[in-house]
């Protein structure tokens, strides 16, 4: 695997670290492909949770603009190719994984870096971290799902203000506004992310994955559609070994031993 990504297995969960600290972990094509491969490997190897974080003093500064410098090109770049080839598939992959993905934002998350973080299921951030929709500074629109995530999580007024001004949003404010789950003291960030991953890795993975899928669907479903989806998903959960184990453990007053397996 490329050294632009570090992947560490911890039992049933995996930590994936963006590893271009000299470039604030900004994305180039190599890191895109390596991150996607690491996520797919975690899924294929039976991981039940992922922690995504960054090496060094920042989480991710977005696209490495050195790779998209118009002055070094014969014609203006077609940035839709970058979006469709790299960013959109990455966001879709993160959201489609059938287990929780935790993002531990250890420093600045700017541009697409901020929006990749927001594609994850639970976002924890160090108190010193900031989220910056930096696209306006270079004449672009938020990508990697940014216009979608910001609008749904914050509403139109705050989404527009953040996107149009590129004003840094401190992690504590992001948590207060509901953009992320929690802001934590810097020294506690990774310990908390690891504890949460350990909790999920020992949990009822089928139920957790279907909960994630149901919440994703709620944004576009009618109430009737969502009620039908809940019934469908509950049927699948009820047929899983984890449900039987969970009920048995509850009745026997013991800690459940979930396997996360469908049968």
Secondary structure, DSSP 8 states (H G I E B T S, - for coil): --TTEEEEEETTEEEEEE--GGGTT-B-HHHHHHHHHHHHHHHHTT-SEEEEEESTTEEE-SB-GGGG-GGGSSS---HHHHIIIIIHHHHHHHHH-SSEEEEEE-SEEETHHHHHHHHSSEEEEETT-EEE-GGGGGT----TTHHHHHHHHH-HHHHHHHHHH---EEHHHHHHHTSSSEEE-GGGHHHHHHHHHHHHHTS-HHHHHHHHHHHHHHTT--HHHHHHHHHHHHHHHHTSHHHHHHHHHHHTTS---------
